[in-house]
Amino acid sequence: METVVDAIAGRRGGPGTLTAPDADGSMRTVSWFEVHERARRLAAVLRGHGIGTGSRVGLLADTSIDLVSVLQGVWLAGAAVTVLPLPVHHAAEGAAYAAQLDRMFADARLHLVVVDTAATRQTGYGPLRTVGPILANRGPVYDLADLVARARSTAPATPASPAPDDLAILQYTSGSTRDPRGVAVTHANLAANLAGIRAATRHERWHGCSLTWLPLYHDMGLIGYLALQMSCGCPLVMQSPATFAARPASWLEAIAAYGATSTAAPNFAWALATRLLESRPAADPATQLGSLRFALSGGEPVDPAVVERLLAVGRRHGLDPAAVTCGYGLAEATLAVTFPAPGSGLRVDVVDPVALEHTGRASPARDTGRALIRVGRPVPGTDVRVVDRLSGAELTERHVGHVEVRGPGVVRGYFGEPPAPADRWLRTGDLGYLADGDLVICGREKDVLFAAGRNVFPQDVEAAAAQTRGVRPGGVVAFGVPGGEVGDRLVVAVESRYWADPETAGAIRSAVSGAVAAEVGLTPYAVLVLPPHRLCRTSSGKLRRAESRRQHLAGVLTTRPLLEARR
């Protein structure tokens, strides 16, 4: 089996280029060959620090050419990599961020941590200053710039040849429902999933130029873009996640400027992009999206209304509707589980909501109904099935149950735990059903509310609330609280820049309540209007429903700043 290291070493980087921020923050283009030569020298430096087969190296830095070079250098040295998350939002989250990072350090038992100390001087990463004491107690720490400088005068190392069962990536889960856990991705897992992605998406169709702003501690950014393009030597443009966060329009402008043929983002980012496109003239050359042949929405639940609105607005800016696709994956499967057929565009399954909620049967709607995304068929080598929530028996099509997966990309367990059998079925924690061979996801099993004698999926509630004027894109979370004999009571929390205006906030509260009642037939028990960035998120930006519910029950999900609320 050819590993990623074998592919990189065999091609000596490949014929394409990497465009990413340089040490001074400016965008620079280098060949993959140059990245590979840098990585070989960095591998030699790392080996001088005792890093080799069986070692684990943590990387704590913003996206840059140096970071990519060091990451490849870790693999060439024979070690595994863990890309650690940077702070998500503002300085008020510094204490919680540091605590999460400390838990990761304790679990991973890293042999070396490479840190871009220059990031501590950037206002966007202010909370990074809080990790100094943690790093001091977690083993050797090397500054990224010093490591790169030392490598310039070091002879290049011969790349290692990792075994298929050697650890390649210690990928920490997002922590949307619990503390992050280390997913042990071997070289065999990684190679199999990359091969499945190439085949399922017909990678050669869109490899002209891929563009991503996704952080490398996110599996879609690290595996779906960097590892995929690095291993085949295809052109890749990487923006800093901080650039996107500060100015989302920079993503659309980069697609137009570089003529990107592929990009991907979570649902909330596409919602932001749609609003930006609505505000720009159709002829604006900075937002022309006609080059895209593969535009993926994934990494979090996909709202059909968001995608349909994107298609309607994007068409004016040259976006081909057939290029937009929605996939499904999870860290425990390395990354990808299903994709629709390339070029098939948005595909929805419209079902009877009463049957879905009361009987767990996804019956096609005769007139109007609830639209759910078809996320396609399994990637080659992967199997998907749906089983009964109680008995575990496999269900036939259009019956909702637990989604389970197996295949060579499915990892054998979390780091530090005994490995599971290689051919096991992994329960994903998601509820869904099969329709004509396509997988349809209904929601997370732990998040489903039971109210008024039926199952209510929070994604449906959130999608309805998100359409309300004044609600911030990606800033809605719904959850249930105990309601006695009536079942769960529905609470909806939304972020809005108008939170401090009592009259406008009251109007938003009423509008959200009405929109939710009209969509799912359940009036919220409470609607909370909060400041932007008030809701808790994971390192990859996903909203944490369980944590939001906990804070609400504790009486701290209020308009107070995060730091004050957590005291």
Secondary structure, DSSP 8 states (H G I E B T S, - for coil): ---HHHHHHHHTT-S-EEEEE-TTS-EEEEEHHHHHHHHHHHHHHHHHTT--TT-EEEEE--S-HHHHHHHHHHHHTT-EEEE-----S-GGGHHHHHHHHHHHHHHH--SEEEE-GGGGGSGGGGGGGGGHHHHHTSS-EEEHHHHHHHHTTS---------TTSEEEEEE---SSSS--EEEEEHHHHHHHHHHHHHHHTGGGTTT-EEE---TTSHIIIIIIIIHHHHHT--EEE--HHHHHH-THHHHHHHHHHT-SEEEE-HHHHHHHHHHHHHS-TT-GGG--TT-SEEEE-SS---HHHHHHHHHHHGGGT--GGGEEE-EE-GGGSSEEEE--TT----EEEE-HHHHHHH-B--B-SSS-EEEEB--EE-TT-EEEEE-TTT--B--TTB-EEEEEESTTS-S-BTTS----TT--EEEEEEEEEETTEEEEEEEGGG-EEETTEEE-HHHHHHHHHTSTT--TT-EEEEEEE-GGGBEEEEEEEE-TTTT-HHHHHHHHHHHHHHHHHHHS---SEEEEE-TT-S-B-TTS-B-HHHHHHHHHTT--SSS-HHHHT-
